[in-house]
Amino acid sequence: MNEPKWLEWTKKIQSISQAGLAYSKDMYDLERFGMLRELSVEIMHHYTQASHEQIRTLFASEGGYATPKVDVRGVVFRDGKALFVKEKLDGAWSLPGGWADVGLSPSEVAVKEVKEESGFDVEPVRLLAVLDKKFHRHPPSPWHTYKLFVLCAIVEGEAAQGMETSDVRFFGEDELPELSLERNTYEQVERMFELYRDPGQPVWID
């Protein structure tokens, strides 16, 4: 599944305008790139419920050459069930994770996010998947995002909610809760179970 064309075009226009505003010196070029950014704001506003100011602030917060954002998910199993946290933001469930932090490796981000969101201390085992969010059934997003899924093993600790989570539970493949589709899809979670059961499968990449 590919993302809507309007979203693909908006991201491209935004990335071009961002790079132009960062590197151009000519005042007329800067004005044109500013107009391109405003066009991307208008398109995003037309297709979403976000206000002009919300979108403009979101886009203006980015500087330099536009690159994909990276979302890292820790995949943790116990007794054949996967660890999920309930997101306060939407009341749905996700594999613990979040945006990659500057200065931390993907494995370190996975370990940190699992601890902060679920209370468990874990260690990284192997990379399960590297996905482009645009190919999956996520809600529209202004960012071009890569998603990394890292299998982790529990070392110690016990379930404890975090600042952004209200519950922590393990669910089997046949009892999945309502998922936070912004963070993970049912297809992705089902594939995590498959990769866990069969360690010989290659990393899932698209």
Secondary structure, 3 states (H helix, E strand, C coil): CCCCHHHHHHHHHHHHHHHHHHHCCCHHHHHHHHHHHHHHHHHHHHHCCCCHHHHHHHHHCCCCCCCCEEEEEEEEEECCEEEEEEECCCCCEECCEEECCCCCCHHHHHHHHHHHHHCEEEEEEEEEEEEEHHHCCCCCCCCCEEEEEEEEEEEEECCCCCCCEEEEEEECHHHCCCECCCCCCHHHHHHHHHHHHCCCCCCEEC
